[in-house]
Amino acid sequence: MGSKKTVAFHTLGCKLNFSETSTLSRMLENEGFEKTAFEDHADVYVINTCSVTDNADKECRQLVRRIQRKAPESLVVITGCYAQLKPKEIASIPGVDMVLGAAEKFNIAHHLKELTKGDATKICSCDIEEVSGFHSSFSINDRTRTFLKVQDGCDYNCSFCTIPMARGKSRSDLIEGVVANVNKLAANGVKEIVLTGVNLGDFGEGKENFYELASTLNKLEGIQRYRISSIEPNLLTNSIIELVANSNTFMPHFHIPLQSGSNRILGLMRRRYRRELYAERVKLIKTLMPHAAIGVDVIVGFPGETNEDFQETFDFLHELDVTYLHVFTYSERDNTHALTLGPVVPVHVRHERNKTLRNLSYMKQQYFNQQFAGETRKVLFEENEKNGMMEGYTDNYIKVVAPYKQEWVNNIIDWKL
């Protein structure tokens, strides 16, 4: 009698990818596979790729090479955004057996049954225009915080972005589908759910919308904390902000992409708002919730960004009452409108600008944390133990490190900062 086949996963990229990998792993376990660590020997290796990080291609190649050395007879399957955008490029990496595009990744079990090592690399991918189904997914057992995917794809065409080409048009779960998943997670003892999507604020099929989803979840029993992962400023309505301000379960923590503090650059980026709207959103949040944490995505070195434009972004962020920045260095992407723009910013200048904003972010985070010194806030402690220490986050996303106590894991503790 043959023993179970083993499968190992590696995820590159965003929270959405993590929740999808988690779901793929549960699907294969239901088909009789046994999950094992990526470092271990497995019969099948699945790499879930990303197209946003610049070295997706390089990372993917390195991982495949590592598998080739360790387990040349194992099957290697590549899926995710990069697999949808450049299937042929990935198929040409020595050692890759199968490439699964956006529509096919959730049929992985079926595809694996038909795959034998040594066949020509199989590409299962269709035009992204044809991808229309929504597959809900969530990560569980991996973290105290569970990432629940409620929306996928994007109808916006920002000039720097390949995600619409990698994930297709915007589509969502139904509110009742989300509620069913939330109840399942609550029954599993999950304390915090992070709602994720590619363009989360665009949630909603038919008459449903994100505000309705949030107010429905707000009335449910069973989950103590929700976070909204990342939401476009033009879709973050006053009613959503007010709902969070009056809720005990939605945490006072927003992540709002800005991308640039210069209106000229926002125009070139094809963003759907101007900096004035962004400042208004921040002001309303801080008026209703002075203690709220606000994270900001910014891109530096976009084509045409002059020193003046960058200074404008810096000054705008310096004055804004935000908590931390996620700074991305612009990098060229095939088939994007930004490639036609110029002048190109030299790479070393992009890196300098990145460093300048990272320093600003550090100062902002320190300043934010200091405001709460001496206060008692609720901290949800997480599983991972590092050198006898554990970590958790306050409601407003301040990271707390404490000596490890088993009884605190996945529990919300009153903590004096």
N, C-alpha and C positions, 0 to 999 in steps of 0.2 A: 504493500500500500504506500503510495507516494505521500511525502509529508507536504505541508502547506507551502505554497510559493510565498517568498518574502518580497516586500516592496518598500523602497525608501524614497523619501521626498526631500526636495530642496527648493526653497522659495526665494525668489529675488523680487524686490520691489515693495509694493504698497500693502496696506492692511487688507484691501480687497483680495489681493492674491493670497494672503495668509488664510483668510476665511475660506477661499475657494479650495486651497490645498487641503485644508482640514476636511472639507466636505468630500473631496476626491478620495481622501484616505479612508473615510468612513464607508464610501461606496465600495471601494475595493475590499475592505475588511468584510463587508456583507457578502461579497462574492467569494469569500474563503481565503483571501490573501492575509498574510500576517505582516503587520507594519514593523519596520526595524529602523534603526538610526542610519542616517546617510553615511556615517563613518564606517558602519559595519558592512559586511558582505551581504548583498541582496540579489535576488533573481531579476528584479526589475527596479530601475532607477527612474524617477520622474522629476524633471526640473521644470518648475513653473516660472516663466521668464517675464521680464518687464521691459518696456521700451522707453521709459522715462530716464532711468539712470544711464549715463553716457556709455559706460563700459559693459552694457548688457551682453554684447557679442563676445567680448573678451572673457567675461566671467563664465559665460556659457561654455566657451571652448575649454577654459581651464578645468571646469568641473568634469566635462566629458573626458578630457585627457586623464584626469585623476581616476575616473572609473575604469578607463581602458587599462591603466597600469594595474589596478587593484583587482578588477573582475572583468577580464576581456570577454568572457562568455555571457555576461549579463545583458539584458535588454535595456536600452536607453530611450526614454520617451521625453520629448520636449514639447511643452505647451505654453500657454500664456500669450501676452501681448506681442512679444518679439516673434513668436512662432506664427502669429497671424500676419504680421507685417512683412516678414522676410523668410517665408517657409523654405525657399530654395537655398538661400544662404545657409540656413541651419541644417538642411538635409545634406549639404555638402561637407559638414564637419565629420571627419572620420570617426565612426563609432556610434553615430546616431541611427537608431532603427526606425523611429517614427516621430513625425511632427504633427501635432494636433492643433488645429486652429480654434477660433473662438466658439464655433458652433459645436465642435466635436469633443471638446475637452471633457464634457459631462457624459460622453459615451465611451469613456476610457476603458471600462471593463470589457465592453463588446470588442473594441479594437485589440485589446491585449490578447483575447482568446484566439485571434486570427494571425498573430504575429509569431514568426520564428526567426531566431538569430541567423544572420547570414543572407536573408532576403535583401533585395534592394530596399533602400530607405523608402518608407511609405509616407506620403504626405496626405493628410486628410484635412483639407481646408477648403472653404468655399469663399465666394466674394462676401466681404463684410456687409454689403447691402442686404444679403439674404439672411443675415443673422437676426432673428426676431424674438426667439423665446427668452423668457426670464427664468433663471435658475437661482433660487434663493440658496444662500450658503452661510455657514457660521463656523467660527472656530470654537472648539470646546476641548476641555482637558489640557489645553495648551497654556491657558492663562486664566487668572481670576477674572480679568476683563474679557468679555467675549465680543468679537467683532461680528455684527450681523449685517449681511448685505441685503439692502432693501431696494436698490436701484442699480442699473448697469447702463453703460453706454452714455453718449453725449451728443446733443444736437448743436452745440456751440462749435464754432470753428475758429478758435484762437489761432493766430498765425504761427505760433511756435510749437503747436501740439499735434501729436500723432494719435492721441487716444481715440478720437472718433473713428480713425481708420483701423485701430486695433480692436476696439470693443463694440463698434457699431452704434446704431441710433439709440436714443434714450428710451429705456423701458423699465418698468417697475413691478414689484410684487403688488398684490392687492392688500389693503389694510388687514383684511381677515387672515390673509396668509402670514403677514408679519405677526399678528396677534397669536396665531397658532404656534409659530416658532418661539415667540417670547414665552409663552406658557410652558413649552417643552424645556426651554433653558431654565426657567424658574424652578421647574420640577427637578432639574439637575443640580440645583443649589447655586446657580450663577447669581452673583450679586450686582454686577455692573455690565450693561450692554452698551457698546459703542455702535451707533447707527452709521453704516458706511454705504457709499455709492460712488460712482464716478462724478456725477453731478447731482448730489443729494437733494438740493433744494428743488430740483426738477421732478421730484418724486410725484407719482400719481398717474393712474390710468383713468380715463373718463373724467368724472367729476371730482375724484379724490385728489388731495394735495398734501404737501408735507405738514402744513399746520394741522390738518385733520388727523393725520397719522400721529403727530406728537400729542394732540389732546386726547386721542383714544388711549395711547400708551400711558399717559399721565394718570388716567382713571383706573388702570389695571392694578391689581394686587400682585405681590410676588417678586417684583424686581425693585431693588432699593435705589439703583442709580442708572440713569441714562446719560450718555454724552452724544453730542452731535459732532460727527468727525470733522467735516470740512464743508463749508457752505458758501456759495457765491454771494457777494455783497448785495447784488441786485435781487437775489431770491430770498435773502434773509429779511423777512418782512417785520414790521413793527409788532404785528400780532404774535409772531414766533418769539421775538425777544420778550414780550410781555408774558407770554406763557411760561417761559423759562424763569422769569423773575418771580412768578407767583407759584412755582412748582416746588414740591419737596423732593421730587425724584429726578428732574432734569437738572444736571449740575451747572453751576455758573461758570461755564467754560466754553468759549467759542473758538473756532479756527476759521479765519476768513481770508481767503487768498486776495492779496492786493496786486502783486506782480510788479507794479511800478508806481512811484509817487508823482510821476510826471504825466500830465494829461496827454501830452503829445505822444509819448511812448505807449500809453494805454490805447490810444487810437491806432497806432501801428500794430499793436498786439491784437487788435480786434476784440478788446474786452468790452463788456456791455455796461459800463458805468464809468464815471469820472471820480477823481479823488474826493471831490466835495461830498458825493454820496457816501463814500467809504467813511469819511470823517463823521458824518451824521450818524451812521450805524454805531460807530464806536462810542459816540457821545451818548446815544440813547442807552446802550448797554451799561455804561459807567454811571449814568444818572440813576437807573433803576437798580443796578447791582454794583456798587463801588468796589466790591470784593471780587468781581468776576475776572477770570484770566482770559486774555485774548491773544491767540497765536496768529501770526501773519506769514503768508508765503510771499517771497519776493524773488524776482529774477534779476540778476545783474549781468551787464554786458550784452543786452539785446542789441541787434543791429541798429545803428543810428543813435545809440545812447551816448550823448556827449558828456563831458565832465559836468556841464551845467545841469543836464537832466539827472545825472546821478546825485549831484549835490541837492537837487530839488527833492529827490526820493529820500535822501538821508535826513534833510531838515524836516520833511513831512513826518517821517517815522520818529524822529527825535522828539517832536512835540506831541505826537499822538500818545494817548494813554493806553498803550498796549504792553503785553507782558513779555513775549519772546518772538523771535523771528526764525522762520525756516528759510535759509538763503540758498538759492539755486544759482549756479553759474550757467548762463545760457550756453547750450551746445546745439550745433546744427543737426537738423533732422531731415532725412530725405522726404521729398514730396510735401514740404510745408511752405506756406506763403512767405515766411520769414526769410527763406533763402534768397528771395528776390530783392530783399531790402539791404540798405547799406547806409553809411560805410560800416564795414565789419570792425568790431572792437577787438584789438589785439588780445590774445589769450592771457598774457601776463597782467594786463589792465583788468580783465574780468576777475582774475584771482585776487588782485589787490582790493577791488571793490567788494568782493565777497568777504574778505578778511575784515574790512572796515565795518560792514554791517554785522558780521558775527560778533565783533567786539561790542557794538551797540546793543545787540541782543543780550549779551552777557550782563552788561550794565543794567539793562531794563529788568532782566530776571532777578538780579540781586536786589534792586530797588523794590520790586514787587514783593519779594520774599520778606524783606526787612519790615515792610508795613504790617506784617502779621506776627512779628516776633512777640512772644508772650501770650498770644491768643490761643484758645483751645479750638481745634477744628477736627472734623471727623475724617479719619484716614482709613482707607481700605487697604489692608496689607496683602501682599501677593506671595505666591508659592516659592519663588526662587530664592534659595539661600546662597549667599556668597560670603565665604570666610566668616561664618557665624553671624552674618548680618542679614536683615530682610529689608525690603523696601515697599513703600506704598504711596498713594497719592491722596492729598486732601481733596475735598469737593472742588476747590478752585485750582486744582492741578499743581500744587506745590509738592515736590518730591520729598519724602521723609525716609531716612534710613535709621533703623533701630536694631538692637541685638535680637537675634532670631528667637521667637517663641512659637512653638508649634500651634498653640491654641489661638494665636492671632491670625493664622493663615486664613485668607478669605473671610475675615471678619472686619467689621467697621469699629474702630476704636477711637474714643475721644483722646486727642493727643495735644499736648501743649507744645507749641512751636518754639 
